[in-house]
Amino acid sequence: MILTVTPNPSLDRTYEVPSLERGEVIRATGERMDPGGKGVNVSRAVSAAGQRTVAVLPLGGAPGALVADLLDAQGIEVAPVPIAGATRSNIALAEADGVLTKINAPGPELSAEEQELLFETVRAQARDADWIACCGSLPRGLAPEWYADLVARAHAAGVRIALDTSGPALLAALRERPDVVKPNAEELAEAVGRPLATVGDAAKAAEELRGMGARAVLASLGADGQLLVDAAGTWYGSAHASAVRSNVGAGDSSLAGFLIAGGRGPKALASAVAHGAAAVQLPGSVMPTPSDLDPAAVTVTADVPVDRVLKEPVS
């Protein structure tokens, strides 16, 4: 079972539009409403793969109740943490050429009592977990060290933990040695404090994160593939996506694929790449099922193309 923790979940509305023209009335060609948040997306991807998952998340108000209903309709177990504030609502505008514009609300502020209840709920649910995936931004009220505390508690309970966050929260958590961290290229550059122009730059930055405490780094490089750096070495994975419809949740789907495949080594990386490539070809934040995957299109190698220039360099 994969337990996910989403401290700042959301109700996500995605609208497909021909193009985004500022100041104009735009008629959507399609729309979706989904439970949102990085950990929620990981649970949705795990469930779509036919595996068991439990989603721990603070929920409040009408949006929170709708998030719980949507997850329940998808057959996902929810361990809610009741809060006084209302769960945030986010909007995404997906253009026909694949460009995505997101408007993310800040979310509610959690009280000290609500924070402790969140910790306690994770502890209670972790008894049956093979992995805990802690994902996303922290809501108001939670200090950057909150994830570090959660990693320490998970390890004390003997549970492996994957962390997908950024900024001060990521840096603070590294000292507790999370089993895997999953930054994208921008988050990786921010963590090491310098730009990334090539795959080799990204690999060096990932190794630096290991030096700071991460046991493994699964780095998403967008159209340039993914890297896995751990104590056994460095691997590079890529796959061709014929048509990109939306990258919402693609990184979360990759993390789910990685954990489903055991969370270690090149086979897990191949699963991560396959899930990520499938996700970007689906609308909104739809998560891929096994029938959407194309493992034959995935290439994983220890011969990392260090001189390959990133299609989207990070300055």
FIDRENSE-264042 format. One record per residue (C-alpha): residue in three letters; y, z, x. Coordinates in steps of 0.5 Angstrom, whole numbers, plus 500, padded with zeros to 3 digits. Layout:
AlaYZX ...
END
This chain:
Met500500500 Ile507498502 Leu512503500 Thr519501500 Val526505500 Thr532502498 Pro538507498 Asn543502495 Pro539497490 Ser543492485 Leu542488479 Asp543481482 Arg546475478 Thr545468481 Tyr548462479 Glu547455481 Val553451481 Pro554444484 Ser560446488 Leu565452489 Glu572450488 Arg577455488 Gly581456482 Glu577452478 Val572453472 Ile565452474 Arg559450470 Ala553453472 Thr547449472 Gly542455472 Glu542462472 Arg538468474 Met538476474 Asp534480479 Pro533487481 Gly536487488 Gly537490495 Lys533488501 Gly527494500 Val527491493 Asn526484495 Val520486500 Ser517490494 Arg517484490 Ala515479496 Val509484497 Ser507484489 Ala508476489 Ala502476495 Gly498480490 Gln498487494 Arg500494492 Thr507496493 Val512502491 Ala519502490 Val523508492 Leu530507489 Pro536511486 Leu538509479 Gly543510475 Gly547507469 Ala545501465 Pro544497471 Gly540502474 Ala535502467 Leu535494467 Val533494475 Ala527499473 Asp525494467 Leu526488471 Leu521491476 Asp516494471 Ala516487468 Gln514484475 Gly508489475 Ile512493481 Glu511501481 Val518504481 Ala519511484 Pro526512481 Val531517484 Pro536519478 Ile543519480 Ala550520476 Gly553514478 Ala551507476 Thr547502480 Arg552496483 Ser552489480 Asn552483485 Ile554476484 Ala551470488 Leu553463487 Ala548458490 Glu551451491 Ala547444491 Asp548443498 Gly545450500 Val551454501 Leu551461498 Thr557465497 Lys555473495 Ile560478492 Asn557485493 Ala559491490 Pro560498494 Gly555502490 Pro555509487 Glu556515492 Leu550520492 Ser551527492 Ala548532497 Glu543534492 Glu541526490 Gln540525498 Glu535530498 Leu532528492 Leu531521495 Phe528524502 Glu523528497 Thr521522493 Val519518499 Arg515524502 Ala511525496 Gln510517495 Ala508516503 Arg502520502 Asp498513500 Ala503508504 Asp500504510 Trp508502512 Ile514505509 Ala520499509 Cys527502509 Cys532496508 Gly539495507 Ser546498507 Leu547505506 Pro551507500 Arg557512500 Gly555519501 Leu550517506 Ala551518514 Pro549513519 Glu544518521 Trp540518515 Tyr536512517 Ala534516523 Asp532522519 Leu528518515 Val524515521 Ala523522524 Arg520525517 Ala516518517 His513519524 Ala512527523 Ala508525517 Gly504520521 Val506513517 Arg509507520 Ile516505519 Ala520498519 Leu527498519 Asp532493516 Thr539495517 Ser545494521 Gly551497525 Pro551504526 Ala545506522 Leu541501526 Leu543504533 Ala543511530 Ala536510528 Leu533507534 Arg533514538 Glu527515533 Arg523509535 Pro522506529 Asp515502529 Val519495528 Val526493526 Lys528486523 Pro535484525 Asn538477524 Ala542473529 Glu548476527 Glu546483527 Leu542482533 Ala549480537 Glu552486534 Ala547491536 Val548489543 Gly555487543 Arg555480545 Pro555473543 Leu548469542 Ala548462544 Thr540460545 Val534463543 Gly533466550 Asp539470549 Ala536472542 Ala530474546 Lys534478551 Ala538482546 Ala531484542 Glu528486549 Glu534491549 Leu533493542 Arg526495545 Gly530499551 Met534503546 Gly528505542 Ala525500538 Arg517499539 Ala518492536 Val523487534 Leu522482529 Ala528477529 Ser530472524 Leu534466527 Gly535462520 Ala533455521 Asp532456529 Gly525460527 Gln523468528 Leu522472535 Leu517478535 Val518482542 Asp514488543 Ala510492548 Ala505486549 Gly510480550 Thr514475546 Trp512470541 Tyr517465538 Gly515462531 Ser518456527 Ala516452521 His520446517 Ala523447510 Ser523441507 Ala529443502 Val533449502 Arg535452495 Ser537459497 Asn536464503 Val537470498 Gly531474500 Ala528470505 Gly529475511 Asp526480506 Ser520476504 Ser519475512 Leu518482513 Ala514483507 Gly509477510 Phe509481517 Leu507487514 Ile502484509 Ala499481515 Gly498488519 Gly505488522 Arg503487529 Gly502481534 Pro503473533 Lys498473527 Ala503477523 Leu509473526 Ala506467523 Ser505470516 Ala513472517 Val515465518 Ala511462513 His513467507 Gly521466510 Ala520458510 Ala517458503 Ala522463500 Val528458502 Gln525453498 Leu525457492 Pro531458487 Gly535465487 Ser531470490 Val525468487 Met519471492 Pro513466494 Thr506467492 Pro500465496 Ser500458493 Asp508457495 Leu506458503 Asp504452508 Pro501456514 Ala499449517 Ala507448518 Val508454522 Thr507454529 Val507460533 Thr507460541 Ala508465547 Asp512459550 Val519461548 Pro524455548 Val529460552 Asp534454553 Arg534452545 Val541452543 Leu542456536 Lys544451530 Glu548457528 Pro550461535 Val553468533 Ser560469537 
END
